[in-house]
Amino acid sequence: MNKLIKKILIKKALKNPEIELKKEKDKLEIKAEKEIMELKKIQTEKMLQLNRFAEFGRLSSGFFHEFINSLTAISLHIEQVKNGSYKKLKETKQYLARAINTSEQMKNFLMMARKRIAAQEDIKLFSVEDEIKQVVKVLAYKARKANVCINFNPSVNIKIYGDAIKFSQVVINLVLNAADAYPDADEQIASRNTRREVLISLDKNKSGFILNVEDWGRGISGENVQKIFEQFFTTKDFSEGAGVGLFLVKNIVEKDFEGTIKLISNNKKGTIFSVAIPIKK
């Protein structure tokens, strides 16, 4: 009976070569689609790795600069103490406290950077507020250099399960992007806008929480709003960014935290990036 059915099917297939060709074509298309998806996944991971290295270089320079400045000040003050002048002893203690604090931050940052560069996943329960505070500390030097004030006003303390390193990467990219939105000194005078602030806010919603990062910088034009999360899209010089930061932010928010990200921007009036992340029980 089975042989008879096979013969009938073979005859039908011979009579309908178009059907068989279509089946083969569909199989090839499915295979090609899977291979493209796999290549995209590998490409995204490589970009994440390159971005980690670039981010490490940008942020570590601030720590080292702060540390060296503190040590230089301590050295000069110690020389004065040796020469019998005790007037700046209190100031020396303050610089020493700053150096110790900076070295502790450097230690935490290097531990974080080592995990990030090695792409180690660390899924755990973490405090969203603590991670954001750590990012604000990490970016303090860069913010001062850009004459930008970073303010964080949490209204709630939220804990979630996930990769804290990846979450901090989202915050770092958004805050750096907001700080870079401000014009240089000459443009600032011309624009008459003296507000140079990055405001980070954290609030609960029905399903989880919303993280907002707001600036009052150049803003994003309407035509660029649609492209801002695209891979390799950037409005900056290549030396300032390769156009992968916001693409990776979107990727992490959606894939790792099952959240959403959107932006509201007015050209020359500022931008708000809003990240909504659900809390899993």
N, C-alpha and C positions, 0 to 999 in steps of 0.2 A: 504494500500500500504506500509506504514511504518512498519507494523508488518511483512509483507512478506519479506521486506528487512532485518529486524533484524534476522528472521529465517534463511535466506540464509547466513548471516554473521556468525551466531552461528555455522551453519553446516560447513562452511569453516574453522572456528577456530578449531572445533573438528577434522577436517581432517588434520590440520596443527599445531599440538601441539608444534613443534619446533619453529615456528614463534612466538607463544605466549610466549614461554620460553625466546626467544631472546629479545622480547619486555620488559619482566620483568627484565631481566638481564641488559639491557640498562638503564632502569629506576633506578635500584639500583646503577649502576655505576655513573650515573649523580648525584644521591643523595649523594653518598659517596664522590664524587669529591667536591661537594658544602660544605660538612661538613669539609673536609680536608682544603679547602681554608679558611673557617671560623676559624678553629683552628690555621692555619698559621698566620692569621691576628691578632688574640688574642695574640699569642706567640710573634709576632713582636712588638706589642704595649707594652707588658710586658717588653721586652728587651729594648725598647726605654726608658721606665720608669726607669729601673735599671741603664741604661747608664747615664741618667740624674742625678741620685743620685751620681754615681761614679764620673762623670764629675764635679759636684758641689763640692765634697770633694777635688778633685785634685786641682781645681782652687782657691777655697776659702783659702786654706792653704797659698798660695802665697801672697794674699792680707793681711791676718792677720799677716804674718811674716814681710812684708814691713811696716805695720802700727805700730807694736810693736817696730821694729827697730828705726823708726822715733821718737816715743814717748820716748824710752829709751835715745836716743841722746839728745832730748830736755830736759829731766829731768836732765841729767848730766851737760848740759850747763847752765841750770838755777841755779844749785847748785854753779857753778863757778861764775855766775853773782852775786849771793847772797854774796859770799865771796869777792866781790870787783873786780873781774877780768872781764873786758868788751871786752877782745880780741876776744872771740868767739861768740860775739853777732850776727854778720852777719851770721855766720855759723848756729846759732840757728834759725834764721829767715828762712834760707833755709830748715832746717829740718822741721820747722813748716809748711812751704808751701807744702813740700812733704807729711806731715801727713794729711793736709787738702785735698790735691789732691787725696791721697789714700782713704780717708774716702768717698769722693764723688764718686770715682770709685766703692768702696765697696757697696755704696747705690744703684748705677745703676746695679751692678752685682747681688745684692740680689733681686732686683725687677725682673730682667731677670730670675734668678734662680727660684723664686717663681712661675712665669708663666710656666717655663719649667717643674718643678716638678709636678705642677698641670695639665700639658698637655693642657694648654689653647691655643686654636688657636687664632691668632691675625693677620688676613689677612688685609694688608694695603699697601699703597705705601711707599716704603722705599729706602734709598740710599744704594746701594751696597758698595760704598767706605766707608761710615760712619760705616757700620756694620763691615767691615774688620778692620778698624782703631781701633774700640772698642775691637775686638778680640786681636789685637796686644798688646793693653794696658793690657788686662786681662792676657795674657800669658807672659808679660815682665819679671816677677820674675822667672817663670819656665825656661825661655830661658836663663837668666843670670846664674841661678844655673847650667844649663847644658852646660854653656859656648858656647851658640849658639846665633847668631845675626839674628833677624827677620827683613827683609827689605821688604817694600811694596812700589811698584812703579806704581801707577795707571796712565794710559794714558788717561782715560776717566772717566767722572762722570755719572753713570747710575742709573736710578730709575726703580724699578719693583714692581708689585703687588705680594704679597705673604706673607708668615709667616717669618718675620725677625728673630725670635728666631730659627727656623729650619735652616735657611740659615747660621746663625752664628754657629750653631752646626756642619754643614758641614765644615766650615772653621776651627773651633777649632780642630776637629778630624784630618783634613788633615795636619794642622800645627804641632800638637802634634806628629803625625806619622812621619813627616819629621824631627822634632827635635830628636825623639827617634832613628832615623836611624844612628846617629853619634855614633862612638865607645867611650868607656870611655878613660880616660887619657892615660893608658898604651897602649891600642890598637892604640890610635891616634899617639903616638910616633913611634910605630912599622910601621904604615902605611905611615908615612911621609906626610900625607895630613893635612895641617894646616887650610884649608878652612872649617869653621863651620858656615854655613849660610843657612837660609831658605828664599828663594826669592818668594814673592807673586806678581803676575802680573795680570793686568786686561785690557782686550782689547775688542773692538767691533768686531762682524762679521756680516754677512748678515742678520741673523735672530735674533740675540741677542748679547750675550757677552760670552767671554771665560775667566775663572779663572784658572790660573796655579799656582801650589805650587811645587817648585823645591828644592831639596836638593842635596848635594854632599857626601852623607853618604855611608853606606854599599851597597846599591842597593838591588835588589830582584832577586833571581835566576830564570832562565827560567821556571823551573817546578813549582815554587810558583806564578809566574805571573798569571797563569791560575786560581789559587785558591784564590787569594788575597781578592776577594769580597765575598767569601763564608762565610756562617754563622758559627761562632765558629772557623774559621781557624786563627791561629796566629803563628808567628815565635818567639814570645817573651815568657818569663816565665809567668805562670798564674798570678803571683803577679803584673806583669806589664800590663796585658791586657787579656781579655777573648775572643778576636777574634770577637767582635761585632761592633767595631767602623766603619770600612770600609764597612761592610755589611749594617749598618744603613745609612751611607753616601750615598751609591748607592741607597738605598730605598728612601731616602728623595729627592735626585736629580731627580730620575725617576718618583716617584709618586706625589710629592708635586710641583715640578717645571717643570715637563715634559722635563727634560734635559737628557744629557748623561755624563758618566764619563769614562775616559780611562787612562791608564798609560803607560809610556815609562821608562824602567829601564835597566841599565847595572850593572851587579854584580860588586860590589866594586867601582862603579863610580858614583852612584847617581840615583835619581828617579824624574820623573815629573808626577804629577797627573793633568790631564786637565779636567775641568768641563765646558761643553757647555750648556747654559741655554737660551731658546728663550724668547723674550720680547713680552708679549701679549698687544695688543692695547686695 
